[in-house]
Amino acid sequence: MERTKAELPEGAGGTGGTGGTGGSGGAGERAGADTGGTGAGAVRDRAMTSFSPADEEKRRGVRRMKLTATGLLLFVAVVYVLSEWASHHGAGAWAGYVSAAAEAGMVGALADWFAVTALFRHPLGIPIPHTAIIPRKKDQLGVSLGEFVGENFLSEDVVRHRLRAVGIGSRLGSWLAVPEHADRVTAELSAALRGALTVLRDSDVQAVVGEAITRRADAQEIAPGIGKMLDRVVSDGGHKRAVDLIVSRAHDWLILHGDSVMDAVQGGAPGWTPRFVDRKIGDRVYKELLRFVTEMRDMPAHPARGALDRFLTDFAADLQSDTETRARVERLKTEVLGRGEVQDLIASAWTAVRSMIVSAAEDERSELRLRVRASLLSLGSRMASDPKVQGKVDRWVESAAVYVVTTYRKEITSLITDTVASWDAEHTTKKIEANIGRDLQFIRINGTVVGSLAGLVIYTVSRILGA
């Protein structure tokens, strides 16, 4: 702050402005900065009270313009003194004209110096009412600026009008229809997807997925749905291929394991029967079983197939209407879902899905990225050429923007008011002066010139009327 104060004497009124500004609005805010001058608050305060190289260049420009305006004031003052001296020492009538012009020029210069200086500080350090406007009214200016932005930039009509004039749907469609742009969007979406999947912890997602699947399965009765599906499969004959496969595999197994069947029959025979009888019965059972399976395999109209069809049809009906059957299925479902192996299987599904998605997102030639790219190109072409699609996109963007500005208008404008309120009054004054002060010094110059011309005209008219 010492370096900043040392730079304050800039042209007329600069010295006095230091004390005025500091006394009007900066003390309280500097005290607040002192109490919170550690951590993030100290970093913020240092950032707020520093000037960028661009600001320093602007301040040098302001100082140069102040010297120019002050020099012009001194010039007309010297002209006034010399013209008055010449007029009192017998110079011609021209001296009166020059004196009147110079006098009016001094008045205009001083008046405009006072007006410009009063914006930023007390002229000559004197606390004249309605001076040092910016440091004293900083917070009110922030509130007014926030209200101005909210009423004139964040209103529904303004947002809709501006977005409708832009034609976002047509422009976005033309941009997306370019293959290079579609590739860029696809790459960015892939990167975002990979980032999101990387940030998510597998354990959390697995727990959520497992809970969601289990809760959904518990909440919904599955027996009627299974029954309808089974009834449709039987009606369409879709189960016949499964029956063909089962009886074919059963036939092949019996051919290869005939001894096992006969041993099983003999092992279940009573101990008092002769052994040759057990073998005879086992051989008979094996042959009958092989004959039954062979006939069932080779005869599509086998009675056993018809019996199986009737059983499946009845079971499908029971699943849909029989209370006891449905209750048994529900109990079985609960038991299966409660097993740890099933829960581990459900949880592990996320790991497989995530790995698959990440691999597809990383591979530029993957089906996922190719489909996304093709969809973007198709969407871009439609948006660029179809007025209906353009209208839908424009209305969607307008509605989204209007919702944001109408719902969060107060939060957006409070960002302006709170930011301005947090600024140091003295630094804010210097910051504003650095950005607009150079143009304000032209007011002083123009006031000097216009005042001189006005004084000359008034003096000339007075002489003409007096003559």
PEJOVEN-V826982 format. One record per pair of residues at least 24 apart in sequence whose ideal C-beta (glycine too) atoms are under 10 Angstrom apart, sorted by the first residue. I is the first residue (numbers start at 0). J is the second residue. Records with the same first field share a line. If there is no record, write none. Layout:
I = J + J
This chain:
0 = 25 + 29 + 48 + 423 + 425 + 426
3 = 48 + 49 + 50 + 425 + 426 + 429
4 = 425
6 = 50 + 55 + 58 + 62 + 429
7 = 120 + 425 + 429
8 = 62
9 = 58 + 59 + 61 + 62 + 63 + 64 + 65 + 66 + 69 + 429 + 432 + 436
10 = 61 + 62 + 63 + 64 + 65 + 66 + 67 + 68 + 69 + 70 + 72 + 112 + 115 + 116 + 436 + 440 + 443
11 = 65 + 66 + 68 + 69 + 72 + 73 + 108 + 109 + 112 + 113 + 115 + 116 + 122 + 123 + 443
12 = 65 + 69 + 112 + 113 + 115 + 116 + 117 + 119 + 120 + 121 + 122 + 123 + 124 + 125
13 = 62 + 65 + 69 + 116 + 119 + 120 + 123
14 = 120 + 123 + 124
15 = 116 + 120 + 121 + 122 + 123 + 124 + 125 + 126
16 = 116 + 117 + 119 + 120 + 121 + 122 + 123 + 124 + 130 + 131 + 134 + 425 + 428 + 429 + 432
17 = 120 + 121 + 124 + 425
18 = 120 + 121 + 124 + 125 + 126
19 = 116 + 117 + 119 + 120 + 121 + 122 + 123 + 124 + 125 + 126 + 127 + 130 + 131 + 134 + 135 + 428
20 = 119 + 120 + 121 + 124 + 131 + 133 + 134 + 135 + 424 + 425 + 426 + 427 + 428 + 429
21 = 120 + 134 + 424 + 425
22 = 121 + 124 + 126 + 131 + 134
23 = 120 + 121 + 126 + 130 + 131 + 132 + 133 + 134 + 135 + 136 + 137 + 424 + 425 + 428
24 = 131 + 133 + 134 + 135 + 136 + 137 + 138 + 423 + 424 + 425 + 427 + 428
25 = 134 + 137 + 423 + 424 + 425 + 426 + 427 + 428
26 = 424 + 425
27 = 424
28 = 134 + 137 + 138 + 420 + 421 + 422 + 423 + 424 + 425 + 426 + 427
29 = 423 + 424 + 425 + 426
31 = 421 + 423
32 = 421 + 423
40 = 421
43 = 421
44 = 421 + 423 + 426
47 = 418 + 421 + 422 + 423 + 426 + 427 + 430
48 = 422 + 423 + 425 + 426 + 427 + 429 + 430
49 = 426
50 = 426 + 429 + 430 + 433
51 = 433
53 = 433 + 434
54 = 429 + 430 + 433 + 434
55 = 433
56 = 433
57 = 430 + 432 + 433 + 434 + 435 + 436 + 437
58 = 429 + 430 + 432 + 433 + 434 + 436 + 437
59 = 433 + 437
60 = 433 + 436 + 437 + 440
61 = 429 + 432 + 433 + 434 + 435 + 436 + 437 + 438 + 439 + 440
62 = 433 + 436 + 437 + 440
63 = 437 + 440
64 = 436 + 437 + 438 + 439 + 440 + 441 + 443 + 444
65 = 112 + 115 + 116 + 436 + 437 + 439 + 440 + 443
66 = 440
67 = 440 + 441 + 443 + 444
68 = 108 + 111 + 112 + 115 + 439 + 440 + 441 + 442 + 443 + 444 + 445 + 446 + 447
69 = 108 + 112 + 440 + 443
70 = 444
71 = 104 + 108 + 443 + 444 + 446 + 447 + 448 + 451
72 = 104 + 105 + 107 + 108 + 109 + 111 + 112 + 443 + 444 + 446 + 447
73 = 105 + 108
74 = 101 + 104 + 105 + 108 + 447
75 = 100 + 101 + 102 + 103 + 104 + 105 + 106 + 107 + 108 + 447 + 448 + 450 + 451 + 454
76 = 101 + 102 + 104 + 105 + 108 + 109
77 = 101
78 = 102 + 104 + 105 + 451
79 = 103 + 104 + 105 + 451
92 = 462
95 = 458 + 459 + 462
96 = 454 + 455 + 458 + 459 + 462
97 = 451 + 455 + 458
98 = 454 + 458
99 = 451 + 453 + 454 + 455 + 456 + 457 + 458 + 459 + 461 + 462
100 = 450 + 451 + 452 + 453 + 454 + 455 + 456 + 457 + 458 + 459
101 = 447 + 450 + 451 + 454 + 455
102 = 450 + 451 + 454 + 458
103 = 447 + 449 + 450 + 451 + 452 + 453 + 454 + 455 + 456 + 457 + 458
104 = 446 + 447 + 448 + 449 + 450 + 451 + 452 + 453 + 454 + 455
105 = 447 + 450 + 451 + 454
106 = 446 + 447 + 450 + 451 + 453 + 454
107 = 442 + 443 + 444 + 445 + 446 + 447 + 448 + 449 + 450 + 451 + 452 + 453 + 454
108 = 443 + 444 + 445 + 446 + 447 + 448 + 449 + 450 + 451
109 = 443 + 446 + 447 + 450
110 = 443 + 446 + 447 + 450
111 = 439 + 440 + 441 + 442 + 443 + 444 + 445 + 446 + 447 + 449 + 450
112 = 440 + 442 + 443 + 446 + 447
113 = 443
114 = 439 + 442 + 443 + 446
115 = 432 + 436 + 439 + 440 + 441 + 442 + 443 + 446
116 = 439 + 443
118 = 428 + 431 + 432 + 435 + 436 + 439
119 = 425 + 427 + 428 + 429 + 431 + 432 + 435 + 436 + 439
120 = 425 + 428 + 429 + 432
131 = 424 + 428
132 = 428
133 = 424 + 427 + 428 + 429 + 430 + 431 + 432
134 = 423 + 424 + 425 + 426 + 427 + 428 + 429 + 431
135 = 424 + 428
136 = 424
137 = 419 + 420 + 422 + 423 + 424 + 425 + 427 + 428 + 431
138 = 416 + 419 + 420 + 421 + 422 + 424
139 = 416 + 419 + 420
140 = 416 + 419 + 427 + 431
141 = 412 + 413 + 415 + 416 + 417 + 418 + 419 + 420 + 421 + 422 + 427
142 = 412 + 413 + 415 + 416 + 419 + 420
143 = 415 + 416 + 419
144 = 412 + 415 + 416 + 418 + 419
145 = 408 + 409 + 411 + 412 + 413 + 414 + 415 + 416 + 417 + 418 + 419
146 = 412 + 415 + 416
147 = 412 + 415
148 = 408 + 411 + 412 + 414 + 415 + 416
149 = 404 + 408 + 409 + 411 + 412 + 413 + 415 + 416
150 = 408 + 412
152 = 404 + 408 + 411 + 412
153 = 400 + 401 + 403 + 404 + 405 + 407 + 408 + 409 + 411 + 412
154 = 401 + 404 + 405 + 408
155 = 397 + 400 + 401 + 402 + 404 + 405 + 408
156 = 401
157 = 401 + 404
158 = 396 + 397 + 400 + 401 + 402 + 403 + 404 + 405
159 = 393 + 394 + 396 + 397 + 398 + 400 + 401
160 = 397
161 = 397 + 400
162 = 393 + 394 + 396 + 397 + 398 + 399 + 400 + 401
163 = 393 + 394 + 396 + 397
165 = 393 + 396
166 = 389 + 392 + 393
167 = 382 + 389 + 392 + 393 + 395 + 396 + 397 + 400
168 = 381 + 382 + 383 + 385 + 386 + 387 + 388 + 389 + 390 + 391 + 392 + 393 + 394 + 395 + 396
169 = 382 + 383 + 384 + 385 + 386 + 388 + 389 + 390 + 392 + 393
170 = 382 + 383 + 389 + 392
171 = 378 + 379 + 382 + 383 + 389 + 392 + 393 + 396
172 = 378 + 379 + 380 + 381 + 382 + 383 + 384 + 385 + 388 + 389 + 392
173 = 379 + 380 + 382 + 383 + 384
174 = 379 + 382 + 383
175 = 375 + 376 + 377 + 378 + 379 + 380 + 381 + 382 + 383
176 = 375 + 376 + 377 + 378 + 379 + 380 + 381 + 382 + 383 + 384
177 = 376 + 379 + 383
178 = 372 + 375 + 376 + 379
180 = 375 + 376 + 379
181 = 371 + 372 + 373 + 374 + 375 + 376 + 377 + 378 + 379
182 = 363 + 368 + 372 + 375 + 376
183 = 375
184 = 371 + 372 + 375 + 379
185 = 360 + 363 + 367 + 368 + 369 + 370 + 371 + 372 + 373 + 374 + 375 + 376
186 = 360 + 363 + 368 + 371 + 372
188 = 360 + 368 + 371 + 372 + 375
189 = 356 + 357 + 359 + 360 + 361 + 362 + 363 + 365 + 367 + 368 + 371
190 = 360 + 361
191 = 360
192 = 356 + 357 + 359 + 360 + 361 + 367 + 371
193 = 356 + 357 + 358 + 360 + 361
194 = 360
195 = 356
196 = 352 + 353 + 354 + 356 + 357 + 360
197 = 353 + 357
199 = 349 + 353
201 = 346 + 347 + 349 + 350 + 353
202 = 346 + 349
203 = 349
204 = 346 + 349 + 350 + 352 + 353
205 = 342 + 343 + 345 + 346 + 347 + 348 + 349 + 350 + 353
206 = 346 + 349
207 = 346 + 349
208 = 345 + 346 + 347 + 348 + 349 + 352
209 = 336 + 341 + 342 + 343 + 344 + 345 + 346 + 347 + 348 + 349
210 = 342 + 345 + 346
211 = 345
212 = 336 + 341 + 342 + 345 + 346 + 348
213 = 333 + 336 + 337 + 341 + 342 + 345
216 = 332 + 333 + 335 + 336 + 345
217 = 329 + 332 + 333 + 336 + 337
219 = 332
220 = 325 + 326 + 328 + 329 + 332
221 = 318 + 325 + 328 + 329 + 331 + 332
222 = 317 + 318 + 319 + 320 + 321 + 322 + 324 + 325 + 326 + 327 + 328 + 329 + 331 + 332
223 = 318 + 319 + 320 + 325 + 328
224 = 318 + 319
225 = 314 + 315 + 318 + 319 + 325 + 328 + 332
226 = 314 + 315 + 316 + 317 + 318 + 319 + 320 + 321 + 324 + 325 + 328
227 = 315 + 318 + 319
228 = 315 + 318
229 = 311 + 312 + 314 + 315 + 316 + 318 + 319
230 = 311 + 312 + 314 + 315 + 316 + 318 + 319
231 = 315
232 = 311 + 315
233 = 307 + 308 + 309 + 310 + 311 + 312 + 314 + 315
234 = 308 + 312 + 315
236 = 308
238 = 304 + 307 + 308 + 311
239 = 299 + 304 + 307 + 308
242 = 295 + 296 + 299 + 301 + 303 + 304 + 307 + 308 + 311
243 = 295 + 296 + 299 + 304
245 = 292 + 295 + 296 + 307
246 = 291 + 292 + 293 + 294 + 295 + 296 + 297 + 301 + 303 + 304
247 = 292 + 295 + 296 + 297
248 = 292 + 296
249 = 288 + 289 + 291 + 292 + 293 + 295 + 296
250 = 288 + 289 + 291 + 292 + 293 + 295 + 296 + 297
251 = 292 + 296
252 = 292
253 = 285 + 286 + 288 + 289 + 291 + 292 + 293
254 = 289 + 292 + 293
256 = 285
257 = 281 + 282 + 285 + 286 + 288 + 289
258 = 285
259 = 285
260 = 284 + 285 + 286 + 288 + 289
261 = 285 + 286
264 = 288
